[in-house]
Amino acid sequence: MTLLSVQNLTKTFQTPSGPVHAVRDVSFEVERGECLAVVGESGSGKTTLANMILGILGATSGEIRFDGATLPAKRGPVHRRAIQFVQQNPLSALNPKRNIGASVRLGLDTYAIGPRADRWLKVEEALEEVGLPREMRQRAPSSLSGGQRQRVGIARALACEPELVVLDEPTSALDVLVQARVLRLLNDLRARKKLTYVFITHDLAVVRNVADRVAVFKAGQLVELGRTEQIFSAPEHPYTRSLIGAVPVVDDAELELRNKLAEGT
């Protein structure tokens, strides 16, 4: 069942040097419970697309539908709660003047989720769901590691009980070992809570571990869309081939695939 539908979506920015077409006539759907990875190099339109889904930016033309209904340009609390965001930088995403508990609780108070007397308990439960101890709610963001801060960002989003989570490069600021732990956590949470993800990234090595399907963007255009295994084993667009050619090789089978792609076979 389709949860998110993007139809003929375009975003054009007017600049002193002329119009910049950040997203050009893009259409795709995201099924309930799946993870769609949106990949491409810097400037390909990935983050602009994410911001339009979140309602941070309005579209120049086209339509975004959520659970069968058109999303308004100005989002109300129902849609803001249903579509949550996990940002790229886990430190700047958290207010340094708030302790961890206050940051996670903010959405609960904003959207009046549950009885007020029960919200601290829900904060603690949200922290535990992402593998953090309850007592961490008293700590400041600066006292946490990068991986812990990103888990807090995930907990803050999930505390709002969303249907869709947009993740913008959520592991790019983390080292490889911490990145792997966060990806395993995201996979586990999606399975347990039946979440839907739009996962924005430039890193195809990450995509292999989280995505059901991959949407490849170049210069604001959707150039290829397919199942993850198909994109990696038989990419059709030359740009997709070049992206896969940059993915680190981890075994002989991938090296053989890399050589075939380079030969154009």
C-alpha positions as CSV (number, residue, x, y, z in Angstrom):
1,M,0.0,0.0,0.0
2,T,1.4,3.4,-1.0
3,L,2.2,5.8,1.8
4,L,4.0,8.6,0.0
5,S,3.5,9.6,-3.7
6,V,5.5,12.2,-5.5
7,Q,4.1,13.3,-8.8
8,N,5.8,15.6,-11.3
9,L,7.6,17.4,-8.5
10,T,9.7,20.4,-9.5
11,K,11.6,23.0,-7.5
12,T,13.2,26.0,-9.2
13,F,15.1,28.7,-7.3
14,Q,15.4,32.2,-8.7
15,T,18.9,33.6,-8.4
16,P,20.6,36.7,-9.7
17,S,22.3,34.6,-12.4
18,G,19.1,33.0,-13.4
19,P,16.9,30.1,-12.4
20,V,18.4,27.0,-10.8
21,H,16.4,23.8,-11.3
22,A,17.1,21.8,-8.1
23,V,14.4,19.2,-8.8
24,R,13.0,18.5,-12.2
25,D,9.7,16.7,-12.8
26,V,10.3,13.9,-10.4
27,S,7.7,11.1,-9.8
28,F,8.0,8.0,-7.5
29,E,6.0,6.2,-4.8
30,V,7.1,4.8,-1.4
31,E,5.2,1.7,-0.1
32,R,4.2,1.5,3.5
33,G,6.9,-0.3,5.5
34,E,9.7,0.0,2.9
35,C,13.0,2.0,2.8
36,L,13.6,4.0,-0.3
37,A,17.2,5.3,-0.6
38,V,17.7,8.5,-2.6
39,V,21.2,8.7,-3.8
40,G,23.4,11.0,-5.8
41,E,26.4,13.3,-5.6
42,S,26.3,16.7,-3.9
43,G,24.0,19.1,-5.7
44,S,21.9,16.3,-7.2
45,G,18.7,17.5,-5.5
46,K,18.4,14.9,-2.7
47,T,18.2,17.4,0.2
48,T,15.8,19.7,-1.7
49,L,13.6,16.7,-2.3
50,A,13.7,15.8,1.4
51,N,12.9,19.4,2.4
52,M,9.8,19.4,0.1
53,I,8.6,16.1,1.6
54,L,9.0,17.6,5.1
55,G,7.3,20.9,4.1
56,I,10.4,23.0,4.8
57,L,10.4,24.0,1.1
58,G,7.3,24.5,-1.1
59,A,7.3,22.9,-4.6
60,T,7.3,25.1,-7.7
61,S,5.0,22.6,-9.3
62,G,3.8,19.0,-8.8
63,E,2.2,17.2,-6.0
64,I,3.1,15.2,-2.9
65,R,0.5,12.8,-1.5
66,F,0.6,11.2,1.9
67,D,-1.6,8.2,2.8
68,G,-3.8,9.1,-0.2
69,A,-4.3,12.8,0.5
70,T,-2.4,15.8,-1.0
71,L,0.0,17.4,1.5
72,P,-0.7,21.1,1.9
73,A,2.1,23.6,1.3
74,K,1.8,24.7,5.0
75,R,1.8,21.6,7.2
76,G,-0.4,21.3,10.2
77,P,0.5,19.4,13.4
78,V,-1.0,16.1,12.2
79,H,1.4,15.9,9.2
80,R,4.4,17.3,11.1
81,R,4.0,14.6,13.6
82,A,3.4,11.9,11.0
83,I,6.5,12.8,9.0
84,Q,9.6,13.0,11.2
85,F,13.2,14.0,10.4
86,V,16.6,12.7,11.4
87,Q,19.3,15.2,10.5
88,Q,22.8,14.7,9.3
89,N,24.8,16.3,12.1
90,P,23.8,14.8,15.4
91,L,25.5,17.6,17.4
92,S,23.9,20.6,15.7
93,A,20.5,18.8,15.6
94,L,20.3,19.0,19.4
95,N,19.9,22.2,21.4
96,P,23.0,22.5,23.6
97,K,20.9,24.4,26.2
98,R,18.5,21.4,26.6
99,N,19.4,18.2,28.3
100,I,18.7,15.0,26.3
101,G,15.4,14.3,28.0
102,A,14.0,17.8,27.3
103,S,15.0,17.4,23.6
104,V,13.2,14.1,23.3
105,R,10.2,15.3,25.2
106,L,9.8,18.4,23.0
107,G,7.7,16.6,20.3
108,L,5.5,15.0,23.0
109,D,4.6,18.4,24.4
110,T,4.3,20.0,20.9
111,Y,1.8,17.4,19.7
112,A,0.2,16.7,23.1
113,I,1.1,13.0,22.9
114,G,-0.2,11.1,25.9
115,P,-1.0,12.4,29.4
116,R,1.5,15.0,30.5
117,A,2.2,13.0,33.7
118,D,3.4,10.0,31.5
119,R,5.7,11.9,29.1
120,W,8.9,11.5,31.1
121,L,8.3,7.8,31.1
122,K,7.7,7.8,27.4
123,V,11.0,9.7,27.0
124,E,12.8,7.0,28.9
125,E,11.2,4.3,26.9
126,A,12.2,6.1,23.7
127,L,15.8,6.2,24.8
128,E,15.8,2.5,25.7
129,E,14.3,1.6,22.3
130,V,17.5,3.1,20.7
131,G,19.8,1.3,23.1
132,L,20.5,4.2,25.5
133,P,20.0,4.0,29.3
134,R,17.0,5.9,30.9
135,E,19.3,8.0,33.1
136,M,20.9,9.5,30.0
137,R,18.0,11.9,29.8
138,Q,19.7,14.1,32.4
139,R,22.9,14.6,30.4
140,A,23.9,17.4,28.0
141,P,24.4,16.7,24.3
142,S,28.0,17.7,24.5
143,S,28.7,14.8,27.0
144,L,27.6,12.2,24.5
145,S,29.5,10.5,21.6
146,G,28.5,11.1,18.0
147,G,26.8,7.7,17.8
148,Q,24.9,8.3,21.1
149,R,23.7,11.8,19.9
150,Q,22.5,10.2,16.6
151,R,20.6,7.7,18.6
152,V,19.0,10.5,20.6
153,G,18.0,12.1,17.3
154,I,16.3,8.9,16.3
155,A,14.6,8.5,19.7
156,R,13.3,12.1,19.4
157,A,11.7,11.3,16.0
158,L,10.3,8.0,17.1
159,A,8.8,9.4,20.3
160,C,6.3,11.2,18.1
161,E,5.0,7.9,16.7
162,P,5.5,8.8,13.0
163,E,4.5,6.9,10.0
164,L,7.3,8.2,7.8
165,V,10.9,9.1,8.8
166,V,13.1,11.1,6.4
167,L,16.8,10.5,7.2
168,D,19.2,13.0,5.6
169,E,22.7,11.4,5.6
170,P,22.2,10.1,9.2
171,T,25.5,8.2,9.4
172,S,27.8,10.4,7.3
173,A,29.3,12.1,10.4
174,L,30.0,8.8,12.2
175,D,33.0,6.5,12.0
176,V,32.6,3.2,10.3
177,L,32.0,1.0,13.4
178,V,29.4,3.4,14.9
179,Q,27.8,3.8,11.4
180,A,27.3,0.0,11.3
181,R,25.6,0.0,14.7
182,V,23.3,2.9,13.8
183,L,22.3,1.1,10.5
184,R,21.5,-2.1,12.4
185,L,19.4,-0.1,14.8
186,L,17.5,1.6,12.0
187,N,16.8,-1.8,10.4
188,D,15.6,-3.2,13.7
189,L,13.3,-0.3,14.5
190,R,11.8,-0.3,11.0
191,A,10.9,-4.0,11.4
192,R,9.6,-3.8,14.9
193,K,7.6,-0.6,14.5
194,K,6.6,-1.0,10.9
195,L,8.1,2.3,9.9
196,T,8.7,3.7,6.4
197,Y,12.0,5.4,5.5
198,V,13.2,7.9,2.9
199,F,16.9,7.6,3.3
200,I,18.9,10.4,1.7
201,T,22.6,9.5,1.2
202,H,25.5,9.8,-1.2
203,D,27.0,6.6,0.1
204,L,26.0,3.5,-1.8
205,A,27.9,1.3,0.6
206,V,25.3,2.3,3.2
207,V,22.4,1.8,0.8
208,R,23.1,-2.0,0.5
209,N,22.5,-2.4,4.2
210,V,19.2,-0.5,4.5
211,A,17.3,0.0,1.3
212,D,14.6,-2.0,-0.4
213,R,14.7,0.2,-3.5
214,V,17.0,2.9,-4.7
215,A,16.2,6.2,-6.5
216,V,19.3,7.7,-8.3
217,F,19.4,11.4,-8.8
218,K,21.6,13.5,-11.1
219,A,21.3,17.3,-11.5
220,G,17.8,17.3,-10.0
221,Q,16.5,14.4,-12.2
222,L,15.5,10.9,-11.3
223,V,17.6,8.9,-13.7
224,E,17.0,5.4,-12.3
225,L,14.7,3.6,-9.9
226,G,14.8,0.0,-8.9
227,R,15.2,-2.8,-6.4
228,T,18.5,-2.5,-4.5
229,E,19.8,-5.8,-5.8
230,Q,18.9,-4.8,-9.4
231,I,20.6,-1.5,-9.1
232,F,23.8,-3.1,-7.8
233,S,23.9,-6.1,-10.1
234,A,22.5,-4.6,-13.4
235,P,22.4,-0.8,-13.3
236,E,21.0,0.7,-16.5
237,H,22.1,4.3,-16.4
238,P,25.7,5.3,-17.0
239,Y,25.6,7.6,-14.0
240,T,24.4,4.8,-11.7
241,R,27.3,2.7,-13.1
242,S,29.8,5.4,-12.1
243,L,28.3,5.6,-8.6
244,I,28.6,1.9,-8.1
245,G,32.1,2.0,-9.5
246,A,33.1,4.2,-6.5
247,V,31.7,1.8,-3.9
248,P,34.5,0.1,-1.9
249,V,35.1,-3.5,-2.9
250,V,34.8,-6.0,-0.1
251,D,34.9,-9.4,-1.9
252,D,35.8,-11.1,-5.2
253,A,32.2,-11.1,-6.4
254,E,32.0,-7.4,-6.1
255,L,35.3,-7.0,-7.8
256,E,34.1,-9.1,-10.8
257,L,30.9,-7.0,-11.0
258,R,33.0,-3.8,-10.9
259,N,35.1,-5.0,-13.8
260,K,32.0,-5.9,-15.8
261,L,30.5,-2.5,-15.3
262,A,33.7,-0.8,-16.3
263,E,33.7,-2.9,-19.5
264,G,30.1,-2.0,-20.2
265,T,29.0,-5.7,-20.3
